[in-house]
């Protein structure tokens, strides 16, 4: 988030920006004064002050019209945007336009979601909301709730989140896993037989100090144990290990379907049923009133749901009706 220099802003009369915007709109000191319901000398004084502060003429009289200088034209859009944002903030943000909104969202993501969501969400936002940016963050579970509360992150999407009294919760999809291997290095049937799966060496993803990592609880519940020889925090490193080593990478099915073929890996369903928590999206309860947050949550639903990026229709302006989305 950009730091605001409160001291320097305090020394600048922000009413001058209102006067500047009126002059840009009207092209006349007299008409701009009428627009703001002030006397013409007051508007002339505002223009003189702006010229001194910005060290530019800003408006040059050509006939009966005040023509903006290059400096004034460069200021017109950001000043109008700042005034519009201030107006929306003071009126409770009654409207939200994704096409013109400028904002950076910070989203806590698990490694699986980072690989699945970031590419498609980026493509969607570049097309529908070019002023909205996304910063993916990795947060430990215990830090997630206070980070949502204090605004350090706007959303969290992953498989270990649950609902509490201070945050809203929505399950996005059930997680299934698959096995990936290089057929040039491992002679296995597809689908892989249970005996072959248990006898093989494995690569898994882990976010802790155990080799079996994220699938340990599921393996314990199923009563099986794998010979894990490599574990890493990122799925691409685990898949890459399977590409160059005779090991089986056990990864979420969505990751396998999307990335394994790029590495020349075979994808097989697991020969043993494993149960995993669903991937969920959570946000602070106070974000329910944030229309931009609600709009982004809808984009995540559609991206995760696999809706066609080229046929989705998004309204130009989103209103309070989105509060319950």
C-alpha positions in Angstrom: 0.0 0.0 0.0 1.4 3.5 -1.0 2.4 5.5 2.1 0.5 8.8 2.4 2.6 11.9 3.2 0.0 13.4 5.6 2.3 16.4 6.5 2.7 17.6 2.9 -1.0 17.0 2.1 -2.0 19.0 5.1 0.0 21.9 3.7 -1.9 21.6 0.4 -5.5 22.9 0.2 -7.3 19.9 -1.4 -10.1 22.2 -2.4 -7.7 23.4 -5.1 -8.1 20.0 -6.8 -11.8 20.5 -6.9 -11.3 23.9 -8.5 -8.8 22.3 -11.0 -11.3 19.6 -12.0 -14.1 22.2 -12.5 -11.8 24.3 -14.7 -10.9 21.2 -16.8 -14.6 20.5 -17.2 -15.8 24.0 -18.0 -12.8 25.6 -19.7 -13.8 28.9 -18.2 -13.2 30.6 -14.9 -16.7 32.1 -14.8 -18.4 28.8 -15.6 -16.2 26.9 -13.1 -17.1 29.4 -10.4 -20.8 28.9 -11.1 -20.3 25.1 -11.1 -18.8 25.3 -7.6 -21.3 28.1 -6.5 -18.5 30.5 -5.6 -17.6 34.0 -6.8 -15.4 34.5 -9.8 -12.6 36.2 -7.9 -12.4 33.2 -5.6 -12.0 30.9 -8.6 -9.4 33.2 -10.1 -7.5 33.1 -6.8 -7.6 29.3 -6.8 -6.2 29.2 -10.3 -3.4 31.6 -9.4 -2.5 29.5 -6.3 -2.4 26.4 -8.4 -0.1 28.0 -10.9 2.3 29.0 -8.2 2.2 25.6 -6.5 2.5 23.5 -9.7 4.8 26.0 -11.4 2.8 25.9 -14.7 0.3 28.2 -16.3 -2.2 25.2 -16.4 -4.8 27.1 -18.5 -4.1 29.5 -21.3 -6.8 31.7 -22.8 -7.5 31.0 -26.4 -10.4 33.2 -27.5 -13.3 32.6 -25.0 -11.9 29.3 -23.8 -9.2 28.4 -21.3 -7.1 25.7 -23.0 -5.3 23.3 -20.6 -1.5 23.0 -20.9 0.3 19.7 -21.3 0.8 19.7 -17.5 -2.9 20.2 -16.9 -3.9 17.4 -19.2 -1.4 15.1 -17.5 -3.0 15.9 -14.2 -6.7 15.7 -15.3 -7.2 11.9 -15.1 -5.4 11.3 -11.7 -7.1 14.3 -10.1 -10.6 13.2 -11.4 -9.9 9.7 -10.1 -8.8 10.9 -6.7 -11.9 13.0 -6.4 -14.1 10.2 -7.4 -12.5 7.8 -4.9 -12.9 10.4 -2.2 -16.6 10.9 -3.1 -17.2 7.1 -3.0 -15.5 6.8 0.3 -17.6 9.6 1.8 -20.8 8.2 0.4 -20.1 4.7 1.6 -18.7 3.4 -1.7 -22.1 3.0 -3.4 -20.6 2.0 -6.7 -17.6 0.1 -8.0 -16.4 0.1 -11.6 -13.9 -2.7 -12.2 -12.8 -1.0 -15.5 -11.5 2.1 -13.7 -10.7 0.8 -10.2 -7.0 1.0 -9.1 -6.2 -1.2 -6.2 -3.7 -3.9 -5.2 -5.3 -7.0 -3.5 -3.1 -9.1 -1.2 -4.2 -12.7 -1.2 -2.8 -15.4 1.1 -2.6 -18.6 -1.0 -1.5 -22.2 -0.6 1.1 -23.4 -3.2 -1.6 -25.3 -5.0 -3.8 -22.2 -5.4 -0.9 -20.1 -6.4 -0.3 -22.3 -9.4 -3.9 -22.7 -10.3 -5.2 -19.2 -9.7 -2.5 -16.7 -10.5 -2.2 -17.4 -14.2 -5.9 -17.3 -15.0 -6.8 -14.6 -12.6 -4.1 -12.4 -14.0 -5.4 -12.9 -17.5 -9.0 -12.1 -16.4 -8.0 -8.9 -14.5 -5.9 -7.6 -17.4 -9.0 -8.0 -19.6 -11.7 -6.7 -17.3 -10.0 -4.6 -14.6 -6.5 -3.4 -15.8 -6.1 -1.2 -12.7 -6.5 -4.1 -10.2 -3.3 -5.9 -9.2 -2.8 -9.0 -7.2 0.0 -9.7 -4.7 0.1 -13.4 -3.7 1.3 -13.9 -0.1 2.3 -16.9 1.9 1.1 -16.7 5.5 1.3 -19.3 8.3 -2.1 -20.4 9.4 -1.8 -18.8 12.8 -1.0 -15.4 11.3 -3.9 -15.5 8.8 -6.8 -14.4 10.9 -5.1 -11.3 12.5 -3.8 -10.4 9.0 -7.3 -10.5 7.6 -8.5 -8.4 10.6 -5.9 -5.6 10.2 -6.0 -5.5 6.4 -2.6 -7.0 5.8 -4.3 -9.4 3.4 -7.7 -9.1 1.8 -8.5 -12.7 1.2 -7.1 -16.2 1.9 -7.5 -19.2 -0.4 -6.3 -22.6 0.7 -7.1 -26.0 2.2 -6.6 -25.4 5.9 -8.9 -22.5 6.6 -12.1 -22.7 8.6 -15.0 -20.4 9.5 -14.8 -18.3 12.7 -17.0 -15.6 14.2 -14.8 -12.9 12.7 -14.5 -14.2 9.2 -16.6 -15.6 6.4 -15.9 -18.9 4.7 -16.8 -20.5 1.4 -15.7 -23.9 0.1 -14.6 -23.7 -3.5 -13.9 -27.3 -4.5 -13.0 -30.7 -3.1 -9.4 -31.7 -3.4 -8.3 -34.9 -5.2 -4.8 -36.1 -5.7 -3.1 -37.9 -8.6 0.2 -39.6 -9.3 2.7 -38.3 -11.9 5.8 -40.1 -13.2 8.1 -40.2 -16.1 7.3 -43.4 -18.2 10.9 -43.3 -19.6 12.3 -43.8 -16.0 9.5 -45.9 -14.4 7.9 -48.9 -16.1 4.4 -48.7 -14.5 0.9 -49.5 -15.7 -1.6 -46.7 -15.9 -3.5 -46.6 -13.7 -0.8 -47.5 -11.2 -1.4 -50.7 -9.2 -1.4 -50.4 -5.5 1.6 -52.7 -4.9 3.7 -50.7 -7.5 2.6 -47.4 -5.8 3.6 -48.6 -2.4 6.9 -50.1 -3.6 8.0 -47.0 -5.5 10.0 -44.0 -4.2 8.1 -40.8 -3.9 8.4 -37.0 -4.0 5.8 -34.9 -2.1 5.1 -31.4 -1.1 5.6 -30.3 2.4 5.2 -27.0 4.4 6.6 -28.5 7.6 9.5 -30.6 8.9 8.1 -34.0 7.7 8.9 -35.7 4.4 5.3 -36.7 3.9 4.1 -33.2 4.5 0.7 -32.2 3.3 -0.5 -35.7 2.6 0.7 -37.3 5.9 -2.7 -37.1 7.7 -4.5 -38.6 4.6 -1.9 -41.4 4.4 -2.3 -42.1 8.1 -6.1 -42.2 7.8 -5.8 -44.6 4.9 -3.3 -46.8 6.8 -0.5 -46.6 4.2 3.1 -45.3 4.3 5.1 -44.1 1.4 8.9 -44.2 0.9 9.3 -40.4 0.4 12.8 -39.6 -0.8 12.3 -35.9 -1.7 10.0 -33.2 -0.3 9.8 -29.5 -1.2 7.4 -26.6 -0.6 6.6 -26.1 -4.3 4.7 -28.3 -6.6 6.8 -27.5 -9.7 9.9 -28.7 -8.0 8.2 -31.9 -7.0 7.0 -32.5 -10.5 10.4 -31.6 -11.9 11.9 -34.2 -9.6 9.6 -36.8 -11.2 10.7 -35.6 -14.6 14.4 -36.4 -14.1 14.2 -39.1 -11.4 12.5 -42.5 -11.1 10.1 -41.3 -8.4 6.3 -40.8 -8.3 5.0 -37.3 -7.5 1.7 -37.3 -5.7 0.1 -33.9 -6.3 -3.4 -32.4 -6.5 -5.3 -33.6 -9.6 -5.8 -30.1 -10.9 -2.0 -29.4 -10.7 -1.3 -32.8 -12.4 -3.7 -32.1 -15.2 -2.4 -28.7 -15.9 1.4 -29.0 -15.5 2.4 -32.7 -15.7 1.9 -32.9 -19.5 4.3 -29.9 -19.9 7.0 -32.0 -18.3 6.3 -35.2 -20.2 4.8 -36.9 -17.2 2.1 -39.6 -17.1 -0.9 -38.9 -14.8 -2.5 -41.7 -13.0 -5.3 -41.8 -10.4 -4.2 -42.8 -6.9 -4.6 -46.5 -6.3 -5.5 -45.8 -2.7 -8.4 -43.4 -1.6 -7.1 -40.4 0.3 -9.3 -37.8 2.0 -8.3 -34.1 2.0 -9.9 -30.9 3.2 -11.7 -28.8 0.6 -10.0 -25.6 -0.8 -11.8 -22.7 0.7 -11.9 -18.9 0.5 -12.1 -16.8 3.6 -12.3 -13.1 4.3 -12.9 -10.8 7.3 -16.5 -10.1 8.0 -16.0 -6.4 7.7 -15.0 -7.0 4.0 -18.6 -8.0 3.2 -19.3 -4.3 2.6 -16.3 -3.8 0.3 -17.7 -4.0 -3.3 -14.2 -4.5 -4.8 -13.5 -7.4 -2.5 -16.9 -8.9 -3.3 -16.2 -8.5 -7.0 -12.8 -10.1 -6.7 -14.3 -13.1 -4.8 -16.7 -13.6 -7.7 -13.8 -13.6 -10.2 -12.0 -16.2 -8.1 -15.1 -18.4 -8.1 -15.4 -18.2 -11.8 -11.7 -18.8 -12.4 -11.6 -21.8 -10.0 -14.9 -23.0 -11.6 -13.2 -23.0 -15.1 -15.6 -20.6 -16.7 -14.7 -19.4 -20.2 -12.6 -16.2 -19.8 -13.7 -14.9 -23.2 -17.4 -15.2 -22.7 -17.8 -13.9 -19.2 -19.8 -10.7 -19.0 -19.1 -8.3 -16.2 -21.2 -5.2 -15.5 -19.5 -1.9 -16.0 -20.6 -0.7 -12.5 -21.2 -2.9 -9.5 -23.6 -1.7 -6.9 -24.6 -2.7 -3.4 -26.4 -5.7 -4.7 -23.0 -7.4 -4.7 -22.8 -7.3 -0.9 -24.3 -10.7 -0.6 -22.2 -12.3 -3.4 
